[in-house]
């Protein structure tokens, strides 16, 4: 006999076990903290404006290779989605012999720690970090080193342990070096001590040479240490004069290897790398913005870094979907090209980015080195060069004739080729152009069309030689409330906090315009009875299009309902136009006529109307349908010389209403409308005589047609 009591007990035990496992798995998947120790950058501007830093604080690049005698700043970061760190216990289990370094907190920065790197060698720092869902331990390894110099610059041969003593003639190092030696990173110190302003001196040496002390004395074999040992002293040479560089080069040739921002300026001091058998873990490669910020973020010089921090580039979106786990080779579907600073750099080199297992902890913002090659390039401002014929996204289009804006347009465009993509089914909420279609809208391309008249063009692209850069990167506003928040590398042209529009670049062609809403449309496209600013007409037309997209009648679009109508290409075309313009978020200011025509055409197409011409006709007109007789589809045209509320109704021979083909406020133009022989219920009508009647303002007309089956 079956023991039901025992069965019930076993079942309950199994249920409890499964329940416990479910809770455990849920905690692992959804709740467990994921901790990373971040080596933080600290810029001169941060030291000057943040009271958390004390008088002996030093700048830091954020690299894990650190110059001896400077401070290391660390932060415990939970890169999972489970909340911030609430407590952290820090220890230093490994440090070089003779080091007395100790960790200490920073007032006002509760998750940060710092220590002074007082000896060369390897340090390990561990943290046990607690969040609301648990505790996690992790460790970071740091390498403290001295500078060895670049070498090989200005025909002074590299000597061991200079970087180029080992790397000379080896590719890609030699090619990188050959580009670098012509850049300002290489030549700024040389040119400034010979022909710079009379004020040029030690304050500038700190950012124009390798390893010069910043704020505290550091014995790290930087330029200042080498100069002191060799006997070169600026007081004997100032102010700048023509003979200064030749004197330094001829009398102190070994100092030339340090008289620039060479390899170690961006990769960290190299003594541990050189004397550690070339261990690549002991030299850094990173596009982290702190590398540039340590020099390019001063209060009086380098406002670009502060501007960048106010831009969206400093807060690039991360998604777990970027880890595609496909041995990613940066194919056209790889989001990482635009959503990660290193991913974009790899693209410019025609290299793949392996995203297998990638997490937010490896995510890099789109910083200075993403767009500008610190090693140098043939482009203005050392902008990166893209491989010929390449494309960052999946619309198969390579931008040309856009000047310095090419780097911007690599990512600020639709991710799909609309002409082919609208033929696919809508499968998710991410179907479509994906948020940043500004480049396509600016150039007037890649929106879906419905036949009939081509969309008009505002043609900014015809005379803005540098595309995005021309308008979005003029000098920032001088008012303190807007400074570094608009223009420049902030890129914004509107400051929400002060309701300020930054239209310096626009005023070259549009004198007197200080507000976006002063750019007035040429017609009442949204049908609200008022000709308004282009931005308002576009917003209104977006609403009008949403009202005819599923679910019909409300200002909201449901992709699930569009997906259900799998054979309706017209609906998908209208939807992709809606997404491109809505998520482009420029509301017509890049190419107003192109955008507004696409919105009106999309709405009309859903209603069965096609625009033949935007030309304003001389009079109202309704043409005879064709073919006539027909079975079961026929067409006819109508013309509007001015805005009008248009209604076109089909009646049977008894005068009963069969279908309403048009019932909308419409702009001047010439149009064509189809009737597919159905009534308001979608059923095919019988053979016979029918009439169609137009009412447009005070104009009315009636025509007869015959349906034969």
Buried (B, 14 or more C-beta within 10 A) or exposed (E): EEEEEEEEEEEEEEEEEEEEEEEEEEEEEEBBBBBBBBBBBBBBBBBEEBEEBEEEBBBBBBBBBBBBBBBBBBBBBBBBEBEEBBEBEBEBEBBBEEBEBEBEEBEEBBBBBBBBBBBBBBBEBBBBBBBEBBBBEBEBEBBBBBBBBBBBBBEBBBBEBBBBBBBBEEEEBBEBBEBBBEBBBBBBBBBBBBEBEEEBBEEBBBBBBBBBBBBEEBEBBBBBBBBEEBEBEBEEBBEBEEEBBEBBBEEBBBBBBBBBBBBBBBBBBBBBBBBBEEEEEBBBEBBBBBBBBBBBBBEEBBBBBBBBBBBEBBEBEBEEEBBBEEEBEBEBEBBBBBBBBBBBBBBBBEBBBBBEEBBBBBBBBBBBBBBBBBBBBEBEEBBBBBEEEBBBBBBEBBBEEBBBBBBBBBBBBBBBBBEEBBEEEBEEEEBBBBBBBBBBBBBBBBBBBBEBBBBBBBEBBEEBEBBBBBBBBBEBBEEEEBBBBBBBBBBBBBBEEEEBBBBBBBEEEEEEBEEBEBBEBBBBBBBBEEBBBBBBBBBBBBEBBBBBBBEEEEEEBEBEBBBEBEEBEBBBBBBBBBBBBBBBEBBBBBBBBBBBBBBBBBBBBBBBBBBBBBEBBEEBBBBEBEEBEBEBEBBBBBBBBEBBEBBBBBBBEEEEEBBEBBEBBBBBBBBBBBBBBBBEEEEEBEEEEBBBBBBBEEBEBEBEBBBEE
